Amino acid sequence: MPGNSSNLTAPNYTYDFVVATTQASINSTMLTYPSGFRSATVTKCWIVDEDGGTTIPMEYEKLKQQIGGADPLLSLLVPQSRLAVSSKSFLVDNTSAVIEMTYGAGPRPKLKWTNMSQPSTRWVFQSEVDLRLTSVGPKAKQFYDIVSINRNTFATYLRDQLRPKIPANCLIPHARITLKNAGLTKEYSVSISPSGVDAFAIPPTGTTVLSLHYEIMVSDYAGLNNNEGEIHLKPSFNIKVSFQDDNIVIMKHLWVWLHVRSLLTTVKGNIVDEILKDTYKLGVDEYGNVFVSEQSTVVIQ
């Protein structure tokens, strides 16, 4: 199935994200693993019996005990078996002659040579993956992996990222009319200040995963029965975050409406009206990390 058919927000699931992978992806990863693998040094020891007819494997520590605790790989000589080692250590990688036998003083028994080498069968590196085998859609076959993220988990993450920026857009209005000179003149004043509002909503369904609507209006009047004038100030802010394919789209709309009347003259309208559209294109790197590959901002009005 395609990646957008997942439904991790269903109540019977408790996963924040699920990774779907292919056999080709696993094979590629396992081929990369041995290239950086650093194995421990492998030490193998053999001795021969007194007549030199039989090669006997022996544990390295046991061999050191029999020769009084000496390290044969450092002394390069094992008197009991007249064994000299040509190298201090080796990696077992299709290596045939890893030990060279020579003789010291004394009688030389007739020897039978034994060639010790890595088995002809390949070493097998295995990884255990909890796979649920299923078919994938044609679009999904173009990729090695699909990462499905729980929409509510991702929406909560985005909400936390947006929260510090919201108070500057959710504005508290102040409006006042002051009569001066015994009511012969009027002074109109307005101001706005940031609020602490961040009442986000996470809709349970639909492409919109995060939304916020903020609106507040203040008014003031002057004169008997308000006949001298009035003023109204209303700032509003909307934000909607939606997931569209592999894009995060954030629509922001800020506007401030002002209504002013003096006697019979009225002026009203938006003194601020701005719509911005931010688009963030998501990508996934070769290690499975989600990142923003492209970002654009469009001024709608």
N, C-alpha and C positions, 0 to 999 in steps of 0.2 A: 504494500500500500504506500501511497505517497506520504511524505513527512507531515504535510498539513492535515492528514486525516487522524492524527493522534488526538486523544481526548484525556489528557492527564489531569484535567480539573474535575473529572468525574469523581464522585465521592468514594467509589470503591478503590481508587488509586491513591497512593500516598507518596508518589515520586515527584521530586522537583524537576528532574530531567531524565531522559532516556536516550542512550546512544545506540543507534542501529548501525551495524557494520557489515562488511562483505568479506567473503573468504579471501579475496584478492588483497584487501586491506590488512588482514591479519598476517597473510603470507609476507607482504612487504615489510611489515613491522618486525616480524621474526627474522627476516633476512638482514635487517639493519642491526638487530640486537647482537649477533656474534661479532660484528665488526668492531664493537667497542667493548667486548667482553674481556675481562682480565682474569684468567684462571689462576688458581694456586699452583705452586710448583709441585710436580709429581715426582716422587723419589721411589725408584724400584731397585731392589737388591737381589742378587743371586750368589750362591756359593756352589762349589763343586765338592763332591766327596773325595776321600783320600786317593782313590785310584783314578779320579778325573773322569769317571764314566757317566756321572749323573749331575745335571744342573738342578740345584734346589733353590726355590724362591724363599726369601727370608724377610721378615719385617725389619725395617730400618733400625728401629729402636732396639730390637732384640739383637741385631748384628752388632750394634755399638756396645751392648752389655757384654757380648762374648769376647770383644777385643779390649775390654777394660775401660769402656767409656769413651774411647777415642772416636773422632769423627772421620770415617774413611774418605769422605768427600774432601776433607781438608788435608789429611796425611797422604792421600793418593796411594795407600798401600794397605792391603789386608793380608797379614802374614799367613793366617790359617789356610786361606784358599789361593794365596799368591795372586790376588786380584788388584789390578790398578784401574782407576777410573779416568777416562779421558777428559771429562768436563765436569764442572761443578754442579750444574743443573741443566734441565732440558724441558722443553714443552713437547708433549706427545701430539704430533701433527704429521701423521704418515712418516714417522722417523723410524728407520730400521735399526741401524747400529748405534745404540745409545751407550753401550758398555764395551770397553776394549780390554781383553784379558792379556796380560803379559806374565812373565815369570821372574821370580827373584832367585836367590841362591838355593842350592839343594837339588835333589833329584826332580826330574820333570816327568810326571806321569802322562800317559797317553790320554789326550782329552777328546771329548766329543763336543763339537761346537753346536750351540743352540742360538738361533736367530729370534730375538724377541722384537716384535713390532706391533704397531696399532692394528687392531682387527680391520679386515677389509670392509666390513659394514660401516655405514656412516654413523656418526654420533647424532643423536636426535635431541633437539631442543623443543620442549613442549611448553605451551601456555594454556592455562585453563580459563575459559571464558564462559560465562553463564549466558548461553545463546538461546533465543526463542526463534526457531527457524520459521520463516514465513516468506511469502512472495513480496516483491516490491514493484512499485509502478515504473513505467518506462522512464519518467524523468529522474527517478531515484537511481536508476541503473547507471546514470552518467557519473555518479560519484562513488567514492569509497565508503563514506560514512554519512549518516544523517543524525543530527542532534535535535531532539524534540524537547523543548523546555516548557514546563508548566506555565501557562499564561498568567496565572495569579501570582506565582513566585516571581516571574519576570516583571509583572506590573508593580509588585511591591518594591522590587529593587529600583525601578524607574521612579516611583513615587519618592523614595528616600533621596534619590539624586536631585529631584526637582524641588523638594521642599525648601531648601535654603533660598531659592530664587523667587518663591511665590509671594512673600510679604511685600516685596517692592511693586508688585502688580495688583494686589488686592488692597485697594486704597480706602482710607477713612476720610470722608468729605467733611468740610466745615464751610458753612455759608451764613452770612449775617448782613442785615440792613440796619444802619445806624442813622437816626434822624438828628440833624444838626441845625443850628441857628433857628431854634424854636420851630423846627419842622419845615423850614423853608428849603433846606437841602437834604439830600439823602446820600449816604455812602454805602456802596455795595462792596463786600469783600468775600472772597472764596479762597480756600486752601485745601490741600489734600496731604495726607501723611500715610506711611506704610502701616499695615495692620499685621496681626500675627495669625491670620487665618490660613489654614492649609487643609480644608475639609475635602479631601479627595474621595472619589467613589470609584470602586472597581466593579464594573458591570459583570454579572455572571456569564453572559453570553455575548456574541457579536464580535465584530472586528475592533470596536472601541474597547480598550482594556483599562483605560484610566481616564477620568474626567473630573473637572472641577468647574463649578459655576458660582461666581461671586457677584453680588449686586446689592447696593445700599443707596438710599437717597435721604438727603436732609433738606429742610426748607426753613425759610424765615419770611415774616410779613411785617408790613409797616402801615401805620395809620388806622383810623377808625374803620372797622369792618374790612381791614386790609386794603382800603381804597388807595393808599399811597403807593404800594408796590409789593412785589413778592420776588423771591428767588428760590430756585430749586437746583440742586447739584447731585448728579447720580453717576458715580463711576461703576463700571462693570468689567468683569474679566472672565473669559472662558478659556479653558484649555482641554483639548482632547488628544489622547495618545492612542494610536491604532497600529496594528500589525498588518502589513500588506506584503505578502510573499516574504522576501528576506529584507524588508525595509521597516524601520520604525518611523512613523510619520507623526509629528507633533504640530497641531494647529493651535495657534494662540491668537486671541482676539481681545484687544483692550480698547475700550471706548469710555469717554466721559461726556455726559449730556448736561447741558446748562440751559436753564430757563430763567430769564430776567424780565420783569415788568415794572415800568414806572408810569403810574397813572394809567393812561390808555395805550401806551406804547409797549409792545412785547417783542422780545428777541429770544430765539431758542434754537438749539441745534447741538451737534456733536463738536466739541472743541478738540477732542482727540478721538481718532478712529483708525486703528492700525491692526492689520491681520498679517501674521507671519506664518509661514509653513517651513518647518525644519524636517529634513529627510536624512535619516542615517541608514546607510546600507551595511548590513551585517555580513561578516565573513567568518570562516573557521580555518585556523592554520593547521599545519600538518600534525600538531600535537593536540588538537581538539580544543584549543582556546578560542573563544568567541571574541571578535574584535570588530570595530567600526572601520570599514574599508573606504567609505566615501561619506562626505557630509555636504549638504547644500541648504541654503536658506533663500526662500523666495518671498518677496514682499507682495502680498496680494493687493493691499491698498494701504 
